[in-house]
Amino acid sequence: MPFEKVGYEDGAVALTAFYARPAVPARAAVAIYPTFMNTTPAVEAKADALVDAGYAVLIGDFYGPEAPSDADQAFAAMGRLRGDPPAMRQRLRATLDLLRRLEPDVPQMAIGFCLGGMAVLEMARDGQDLAAVVSFHGLLETALPADKRIMPRILVCHGDADALVPRSQVTGFWEEMDAVGADWHFHSYAGVQHGFTTPRMRDGSPNPAYDASADRQSWAAMHALFDEVLG
């Protein structure tokens, strides 16, 4: 599926999103927040699958001109982005604002992977009016815990062996969501590591953390939630 590049802005920072929609009227529009590497072939494959299932998709841009070319650059860029939580939320909202301009007449949802999984949870905490958000191996900690009603349904798909998310953060997330009455589901896959939806590394080599079963089950759970939300 070819993607159209769409320019947008976060203040003075120029960003580039990737947009695609089905040939038939879209069921809904999905903002996709990618990994800490920004968009990757694995993320684009997930976007293609959503288009095939009848959804319009928009892959957001975390970094703009600072887009990393290797993991070291990506960790540094992610650190700068996460180092200012209010500014990070502003960056994330820019993607949703663009999605709403492009697809104003259908329900909007968001999914994300890794840093993108954290991003969709931040948008839920931010009070964004979305029908659903789905986090795949996303980071759960936040500098700005939810303190108001969360509007979207939430699905978190988590590898229980994820070294980036200790179990204390898992239980802390549950308690945070309960405190604001969020409607959340949490799927945890035993023995599964961070990055379980990504079959290959950026250089094309196999990803040792990939787990085909968790990938299939989490993707099916996302579709089940979308079907329930959309009726």
PEKA-V213931 format. One record per pair of residues at least 24 apart in sequence whose ideal C-beta (glycine too) atoms are under 7 Angstrom apart, sorted by sequence separation. I is the first residue (numbers start at 1). J is the second residue. D is the distance in Angstrom with one decimal. If there is no record, write none. Layout:
# PEKA-V213931
I J D
I J D
This chain:
# PEKA-V213931
38 62 5.6
107 131 4.4
109 133 6.7
112 136 7.0
113 137 6.5
114 138 6.6
115 139 6.7
127 151 6.7
30 55 5.0
32 57 5.8
34 59 6.0
38 63 6.0
111 136 7.0
125 150 6.8
137 162 6.1
139 164 6.3
140 165 5.5
189 214 4.2
29 55 6.9
32 58 6.7
112 138 6.0
124 150 5.0
139 165 6.4
20 47 6.6
27 54 4.5
28 55 5.7
29 56 4.4
30 57 5.1
31 58 5.3
32 59 4.6
33 60 5.4
92 119 5.1
96 123 6.5
26 54 6.4
27 55 5.7
32 60 6.8
124 152 5.3
141 169 5.2
154 182 5.9
158 186 6.7
160 188 4.7
22 51 5.4
26 55 5.9
31 60 6.0
38 67 5.4
62 91 6.9
140 169 4.7
154 183 6.7
158 187 6.7
160 189 6.1
21 51 6.8
24 54 6.5
26 56 4.1
38 68 6.8
92 122 6.0
124 154 5.8
140 170 6.5
146 176 5.7
150 180 5.6
153 183 5.1
154 184 4.1
155 185 4.8
156 186 4.8
157 187 4.9
158 188 4.9
159 189 5.4
160 190 5.2
161 191 5.3
164 194 5.1
20 51 5.1
37 68 6.3
92 123 5.7
145 176 5.2
149 180 6.3
154 185 6.9
156 187 6.9
160 191 6.7
161 192 5.8
162 193 6.0
163 194 6.4
187 218 6.5
22 54 5.2
96 128 6.0
148 180 6.6
149 181 6.9
150 182 4.2
160 192 6.3
161 193 4.9
162 194 4.3
89 122 5.8
140 173 4.4
159 192 3.4
146 180 4.6
159 193 5.2
187 221 5.9
21 56 3.9
60 95 3.4
159 194 6.0
20 57 5.5
37 74 4.9
58 95 6.8
78 115 5.8
89 126 5.4
159 196 5.0
36 74 5.0
19 58 5.0
58 98 6.5
17 58 5.3
18 59 4.2
58 99 4.8
17 59 6.1
36 78 4.5
17 60 5.7
17 61 5.8
58 102 6.6
16 61 5.2
15 61 4.1
1 48 4.5
56 103 5.0
15 64 4.8
1 51 5.1
14 64 5.5
13 64 4.6
14 65 6.7
62 115 6.9
159 214 6.5
137 194 5.1
85 143 4.2
137 195 5.8
85 144 5.2
137 196 5.8
137 197 6.7
136 197 5.2
157 218 3.6
31 95 5.4
157 221 6.4
31 96 5.7
155 221 6.2
155 222 6.4
31 99 4.8
29 99 5.5
43 113 6.2
155 225 5.1
153 225 6.3
29 103 3.6
153 229 5.8
26 103 6.6
29 106 5.3
31 108 7.0
33 110 6.7
17 95 6.6
28 106 5.1
35 113 5.1
36 114 5.6
15 94 6.5
28 107 4.4
29 108 5.1
30 109 5.1
31 110 4.3
32 111 5.7
33 112 3.5
34 113 6.3
35 114 4.1
36 115 4.2
10 90 6.2
26 106 5.3
28 108 6.8
30 110 6.7
32 112 6.9
35 115 6.0
10 91 4.8
17 98 6.0
28 109 5.7
30 111 6.1
35 116 6.1
114 195 6.6
34 116 5.1
136 218 5.9
19 102 6.3
33 116 3.2
10 94 4.3
113 197 6.2
9 94 6.9
8 94 6.0
33 119 3.9
33 120 5.9
134 222 4.7
8 98 4.6
134 225 6.8
6 98 6.7
132 225 5.6
132 226 6.4
132 229 4.9
131 229 4.9
28 131 6.8
111 222 6.6
109 226 6.8
107 230 6.4
42 197 6.8
42 198 4.4
42 199 6.6
40 202 6.4
37 202 6.3
28 230 6.0
27 230 6.0
